[in-house]
Amino acid sequence: MEGRDAPAGAIAAVDAANFALERGQPNVVSLAGLLAPGGFVDDRGVPDVERLRRVLANRVRAVPALCRRPVSDGSAWRWEPSLPDVSRHVRLWQPDAESPHAGASAASFERVCARTLMTPLPLDRPLWELLLVPAAAGTSCGVLFRLHHALADGLEAESLVAALCDSDADAEGGGSGGSNVDARPQAPARPADRSSRLARLREAGAQTVAVFRRTVRSRVLLGSLGVTRDVAFLDVGLAELHDGAKRAGGTVGDAFLAAFGQGLRAVLTAARESLPETLPVSSPVRLARRGGEGNATGVMLVHVPVADADASAGVARVAAETRSEKARARAAGTFTWMASPRSAALLMRFARTQRAVAAIASEFPGPSRTLRLDGAELVSAWPLSLLSANVRVGAVAASYAGRFRVSVQTDADHLPPARVVADAMAAAFEAIARR
C-alpha cells in the first residue's frame, strides 16, 4: 500500500515497521566483501584502522542517514540527529577462542559473517557499523557493512556503501568520496483516486489470504529458529548466466530463482523429505522510493520448481510467473503487513507458525562501477540474506565486477550446511550458463 512522506524527524511507517521484526535474528542488512592490498590495506591483508577512521569521519558527515539514531516514546518512532563516533562504528574483528583462525581463509570469512548475523546493533547510536577482518582470504581484507533494516533495504544499503567509497576524484588524488545516495527513482506524492484505493484494498485482501495459506508441508524448511547461522558464498560469470538464461526463456533473476529451487531440493533430499513439484518463495520487488523512506519494496510469491532436476527448464517456468507477479507487486506497492509497526507486529505473531512461504530469495543490481575504499579495491562483494519468523533458509544475490554473486544463509541448528544449498545452486547456474 502506498504511504505518504514522513514528517521531518519522524521515521516513515514502512521503515519503523522493521523494529517489530527483531524476532529470531537481528533485522540487520549486511554487505560483505574482500578488499585487495592497497591504500589502507597492507600487502598482508591487514588494515590500518585508524587511517580509515580519519578518512571516513568526513564522508559519514555528508550522509544524513548515517548521522541519526532512532528514538521511541512508546507509541511512535522518530529520527534524532547523532554524530557517529567512528571509533565505535568502524571496528576491527577480534577473533575469540571459538574462532582463533577467523582470518585464515574464505571459508573462515563465511564463518565470521555467520557470527555477525546474530549480533544486534545498539539502538542508542546511529544504526550502522563497518567491520574489518584482517587477512580474511589470503592477502585480502574482509569488510562487513551492517545497518539496521529500518534505515535501508538492500538496494539503499548499496547506495550508502557507495557513498563511503572513493569517488573518481579520490582515485586521482582529490575529493572526499561519496556518490548519489538517492539513485532509486522517487515516487511522486499524489492523492489516490477512488478506483486505485479500491484496487489496493482488494490487493490487501488477497495478500492477507495468501499469508494464511498452509501449503508448505516440509518440517525441515520451516520451524522454530536456532541461535546459530551458516553462510556460504558462490558466484558465476554474469555475461554467461545472462546469455544462458535468455536462451532458456528468462532473465538472470529467473535463473537465480530456478537455481534456488535446486538448492531447496538438495536440502529436502539431505533431510529425506519428499520433493513437492514446486515450493513458494517470497521475493522482494523494487518500488519507487518516497521521500523519507529507506525501504521501498513490494513482495511477490514465486513457485520455484523443486521435483524437476532440470534447472534450465525451470527458468522458463519461473519466468512465466514472475512476469505477471512483478507487475502485480509494483501495482500493489508496499506489502500490506509491512505498512506500519502495528501491522508488522501482528504479522510476526502469526509468521512464527506460517506455512505459506518456504524460503526467501532476493536479487538486485549491484554497483555499476568498481568500488574502492580509501585506495583498497573491493574485488568481491556479496549481500547477506536475512532469516525471520520460522523460515530457515534464504539466498540473496547481486551483480558486481562482472560476476553474479550469491550468499546463502541457513539455520545451522536445524538444516544442513549452507554449502549444500550453494553447491546445488552453483551446479544449476553452470547448467543454465552452458545451455
C-alpha positions in Angstrom: 0.0 0.0 0.0 1.3 3.5 -0.8 2.5 5.7 2.0 3.0 9.4 2.5 6.2 11.3 3.0 7.1 11.2 6.7 7.1 14.5 8.7 10.5 15.9 9.4 12.2 13.8 12.1 9.5 11.1 12.0 10.5 7.6 10.9 8.4 6.6 7.9 5.9 3.9 8.9 7.3 1.4 6.4 10.8 1.9 8.0 9.6 1.8 11.6 7.8 -1.5 10.9 11.3 -3.1 10.8 11.7 -2.6 14.5 8.9 -5.0 15.0 10.7 -7.8 13.1 13.5 -8.4 15.6 12.4 -12.0 16.1 14.7 -14.9 15.7 17.5 -12.8 14.2 18.6 -9.2 14.3 16.9 -7.3 11.5 20.2 -6.1 10.0 21.1 -5.6 6.3 24.7 -6.8 5.7 27.0 -6.4 2.8 30.3 -8.5 2.8 33.3 -8.1 0.6 37.0 -8.6 0.1 39.5 -5.7 -0.3 42.7 -6.2 -2.2 46.0 -4.8 -0.8 46.3 -1.1 -1.5 45.5 2.2 0.3 44.8 1.4 4.0 45.3 -2.4 3.5 48.9 -3.6 3.5 50.3 -6.4 1.5 49.4 -9.0 4.2 45.7 -8.0 4.1 45.9 -6.1 7.4 44.0 -2.8 7.5 45.2 0.5 9.1 42.0 1.1 11.0 43.0 4.5 12.3 43.7 5.8 8.8 40.3 4.5 7.6 38.6 6.2 10.5 40.1 9.5 9.7 39.1 9.2 6.0 35.5 8.1 6.8 34.9 10.7 9.5 34.3 13.4 6.9 32.4 11.1 4.5 30.0 9.9 7.1 29.0 13.5 8.0 27.9 14.0 4.4 25.4 11.1 4.6 22.5 12.1 6.7 21.1 8.6 7.0 24.3 7.6 8.9 24.1 10.5 11.3 20.9 9.9 13.2 19.6 7.4 15.8 16.1 6.1 16.5 14.1 7.3 19.5 10.7 6.0 20.6 8.2 7.4 23.0 6.4 4.1 23.2 3.8 5.0 20.5 5.9 6.4 17.6 9.5 6.4 16.3 11.4 9.4 15.2 15.0 10.1 14.0 17.2 12.2 16.2 20.5 13.8 14.9 23.5 12.0 16.3 27.1 12.4 15.0 28.7 9.0 14.9 31.9 8.2 16.9 33.8 6.4 14.1 35.9 4.6 16.7 32.8 2.8 17.7 31.3 2.3 14.3 34.5 1.3 12.3 35.9 -1.7 14.1 38.5 -4.5 13.7 37.2 -8.0 14.0 38.7 -9.6 17.2 38.9 -13.5 16.9 37.9 -15.3 20.1 38.6 -18.7 21.4 35.8 -20.2 19.3 37.3 -18.9 16.0 41.0 -18.4 16.5 41.7 -18.6 12.8 39.0 -16.2 11.6 41.2 -14.6 9.1 42.8 -17.6 7.6 40.6 -18.5 4.6 37.5 -17.6 2.6 35.6 -20.3 4.5 36.6 -18.7 7.7 35.3 -15.3 6.4 32.0 -17.0 5.8 32.0 -18.1 9.5 32.7 -14.6 10.6 29.8 -13.4 8.5 27.6 -16.1 10.1 28.5 -15.0 13.6 27.9 -11.3 13.0 24.4 -12.0 11.6 23.3 -12.8 15.2 24.8 -9.7 16.7 22.3 -6.8 17.1 23.1 -3.2 16.5 22.7 -0.9 19.6 19.7 1.5 19.3 21.4 4.2 21.3 23.5 5.4 18.4 23.4 5.5 14.5 22.3 2.1 13.2 25.4 1.1 11.3 28.9 -0.3 11.6 31.8 -1.3 9.4 33.7 -4.4 10.5 37.2 -5.2 9.1 38.6 -8.8 9.1 42.4 -8.9 8.6 43.6 -11.5 6.1 40.1 -12.8 5.6 41.1 -14.7 2.4 44.8 -14.8 1.7 46.1 -11.3 1.4 42.6 -9.8 1.1 41.0 -7.9 4.0 37.4 -8.8 4.7 34.8 -6.0 5.2 31.3 -6.1 6.5 29.0 -3.1 6.3 26.0 -3.6 8.6 22.9 -1.4 9.0 19.5 -1.8 10.5 16.7 -2.6 8.1 14.8 0.4 9.5 17.5 2.6 7.8 17.5 1.0 4.4 16.6 -2.0 2.3 19.3 -3.9 0.3 19.3 -1.5 -2.6 19.5 1.6 -0.5 22.2 0.0 1.6 24.3 -0.5 -1.5 24.0 3.3 -2.2 25.1 4.1 1.3 28.2 1.9 0.9 29.0 3.6 -2.4 28.7 7.0 -0.6 31.5 6.0 1.7 33.7 4.7 -1.1 36.2 6.7 -3.1 34.9 8.9 -5.9 36.7 9.2 -9.2 38.3 12.3 -7.9 39.7 10.4 -4.9 41.2 7.9 -7.3 43.0 10.8 -9.0 44.2 12.1 -5.6 41.5 14.6 -4.6 37.9 14.8 -3.4 36.2 13.4 -0.3 34.4 10.4 -1.7 30.7 10.0 -1.9 28.1 9.1 -4.5 24.4 9.8 -5.3 22.7 8.1 -2.4 19.3 8.8 -3.8 19.8 6.8 -7.0 16.5 5.0 -6.7 13.6 6.7 -8.5 11.5 8.9 -6.4 7.7 8.3 -6.4 5.6 11.5 -6.7 3.4 12.3 -3.8 -0.1 12.3 -5.2 -3.6 11.6 -3.8 -5.0 8.2 -4.8 -8.3 8.2 -6.7 -11.2 6.0 -5.6 -10.5 3.3 -8.2 -6.9 2.9 -7.1 -7.9 2.9 -3.4 -10.3 0.1 -4.1 -7.7 -1.8 -6.1 -5.3 -1.5 -3.2 -7.9 -2.7 -0.8 -8.6 -5.8 -3.0 -4.9 -6.5 -3.1 -4.6 -6.1 0.6 -7.3 -8.7 1.0 -5.5 -11.0 -1.5 -2.2 -10.6 0.4 -3.9 -11.4 3.7 -5.5 -14.6 2.3 -2.1 -15.6 0.8 -0.4 -15.2 4.2 -2.8 -17.6 5.9 -2.5 -20.4 3.3 -0.8 -23.5 4.6 0.7 -25.0 1.5 4.2 -25.9 2.7 4.4 -29.4 4.3 8.2 -29.6 4.9 9.2 -29.9 8.5 12.9 -29.1 7.9 12.4 -25.9 5.9 10.0 -24.3 8.4 10.1 -24.3 12.2 11.5 -22.6 15.2 14.8 -20.9 14.5 18.0 -21.8 16.4 20.7 -19.5 17.6 23.4 -20.1 15.1 23.7 -19.5 11.4 25.7 -20.8 8.5 26.8 -18.8 5.4 28.2 -19.8 2.0 29.2 -17.7 -0.9 29.2 -18.5 -4.6 29.5 -16.6 -7.9 29.1 -17.2 -11.6 30.1 -15.2 -14.7 27.3 -12.6 -15.2 27.5 -12.5 -19.1 27.4 -16.3 -19.4 24.5 -16.5 -17.0 22.6 -13.8 -18.8 23.0 -15.4 -22.1 22.1 -18.9 -20.8 19.0 -17.5 -19.0 17.9 -15.7 -22.2 18.2 -18.9 -24.2 16.2 -20.7 -21.6 13.4 -18.1 -21.9 14.1 -15.9 -18.8 16.2 -13.3 -17.1 19.2 -13.6 -14.7 16.7 -13.1 -11.9 14.6 -16.0 -13.2 17.8 -18.1 -13.3 18.6 -17.2 -9.7 15.1 -18.4 -8.5 15.3 -21.6 -10.6 18.8 -22.3 -9.1 17.5 -21.6 -5.6 14.8 -24.2 -6.3 17.6 -26.7 -6.8 19.2 -25.6 -3.6 15.9 -26.3 -1.7 15.8 -29.7 -3.5 19.2 -30.5 -2.0 18.1 -29.6 1.5 14.9 -31.8 1.2 17.0 -34.7 -0.2 19.5 -34.5 2.6 16.6 -34.5 5.1 15.0 -37.4 3.3 11.8 -35.5 2.8 9.6 -36.0 -0.3 10.0 -33.5 -3.1 7.0 -31.3 -4.0 6.6 -30.2 -7.6 7.2 -26.6 -6.5 7.7 -24.5 -3.4 6.5 -20.9 -2.8 9.4 -18.5 -2.3 9.0 -14.9 -1.2 11.0 -12.4 -3.3 11.1 -8.6 -2.9 10.2 -6.4 -5.8 11.8 -2.9 -6.2 9.4 0.0 -5.9 10.0 3.7 -6.4 11.0 5.3 -3.1 9.0 8.1 -1.5 10.7 10.9 0.3 11.9 10.0 3.8 11.7 6.2 3.2 14.7 3.9 3.4 12.6 0.9 2.4 10.7 0.6 -0.8 9.9 -3.0 -1.8 6.8 -5.0 -2.7 6.6 -8.7 -2.5 5.9 -11.4 -5.0 5.4 -15.1 -4.3 7.0 -17.4 -6.8 6.6 -21.1 -7.1 10.0 -22.5 -7.9 10.4 -26.0 -9.4 11.9 -28.5 -7.0 10.9 -32.0 -8.1 12.4 -31.5 -11.6 16.2 -31.6 -11.6 16.5 -29.7 -14.9 17.4 -26.2 -13.8 17.3 -24.8 -17.4 13.7 -26.0 -17.8 12.9 -24.3 -14.5 14.0 -20.9 -15.8 11.1 -20.7 -18.3 8.6 -21.9 -15.7 9.8 -19.3 -13.2 9.8 -16.6 -15.9 6.1 -17.3 -16.8 5.2 -16.5 -13.2 7.5 -13.6 -12.5 6.3 -11.6 -15.5 2.9 -11.2 -14.0 3.9 -11.2 -10.3 6.3 -8.4 -10.7 3.7 -6.2 -12.3 1.2 -7.1 -9.6 3.6 -6.4 -6.8 4.5 -3.0 -8.2 0.9 -2.0 -8.7 0.1 -3.1 -5.1 3.0 -1.2 -3.6 4.3 -1.9 -0.1 3.4 -5.3 1.3 0.2 -4.7 3.3 1.5 -6.2 6.5 4.7 -4.1 6.4 2.9 -0.8 6.1 3.3 0.1 9.8 4.9 -1.2 13.1 1.5 -2.3 14.4 0.7 -4.4 11.3 4.2 -5.8 11.2 4.0 -6.9 14.9 0.7 -8.7 14.1 2.4 -10.4 11.1 5.3 -11.6 13.2 2.9 -13.1 15.7 1.4 -15.2 13.0 4.6 -15.8 11.0 6.2 -18.0 13.6 3.8 -20.7 12.5 3.1 -19.8 8.9 3.1 -22.3 6.1 2.6 -20.1 3.1 6.3 -19.3 2.4 9.1 -22.0 2.2 12.1 -19.7 1.8 13.2 -16.2 1.0 15.2 -15.1 -2.1 16.2 -11.6 -3.1 18.2 -10.3 -6.1 19.1 -6.8 -7.1 21.6 -5.0 -9.4 25.0 -4.3 -7.9 27.2 -1.2 -8.2 27.8 -0.1 -11.8 31.4 0.6 -11.1 34.3 -1.0 -9.3 34.4 0.4 -5.7 37.5 1.4 -3.7 37.6 2.2 0.0 40.5 4.6 0.8 42.5 3.2 -2.1 41.8 -0.5 -1.5 39.8 -2.1 -4.3 36.7 -4.1 -3.5 37.4 -7.2 -5.5 34.5 -9.3 -4.3 31.1 -8.4 -2.7 28.1 -10.3 -1.5 24.9 -9.1 0.2 23.9 -11.3 3.1 20.4 -12.7 3.4 18.0 -12.4 6.4 16.1 -15.2 8.2 13.0 -14.3 10.1 9.9 -15.9 11.8 10.1 -19.6 11.0 11.9 -19.5 7.7 15.2 -21.4 7.9 16.9 -20.8 4.6 17.4 -17.8 2.4 19.5 -16.5 -0.5 20.3 -13.1 -1.9 22.3 -12.1 -5.0 23.8 -9.0 -6.6 26.0 -8.4 -9.6 29.4 -6.9 -9.1 32.6 -6.8 -11.2 31.3 -9.0 -14.0 30.1 -11.7 -11.6 26.7 -12.7 -10.3 27.4 -13.2 -6.6 25.1 -15.1 -4.2 25.1 -15.7 -0.5 23.1 -18.5 1.2 22.1 -18.5 4.8 20.7 -21.4 6.8 19.7 -22.1 10.3 22.7 -24.1 11.4 20.8 -25.7 14.3 18.3 -27.4 12.1 19.5 -27.5 8.4 22.4 -29.0 6.6 25.4 -26.6 6.0 24.7 -23.6 3.7 27.3 -25.1 1.4 24.9 -27.9 0.5 22.5 -25.3 -1.0 25.3 -23.2 -2.5 26.8 -26.2 -4.3 23.5 -27.2 -5.8 22.9 -23.7 -6.9 26.4 -23.5 -8.5 25.7 -26.7 -10.5 22.3 -25.2 -11.6 24.0 -22.0 -12.7 26.6 -23.9 -14.7 23.8 -25.9 -16.4 21.9 -22.8 -17.3 25.0 -20.9 -18.5 26.1 -23.7 -20.9 22.6 -24.3 -22.2 
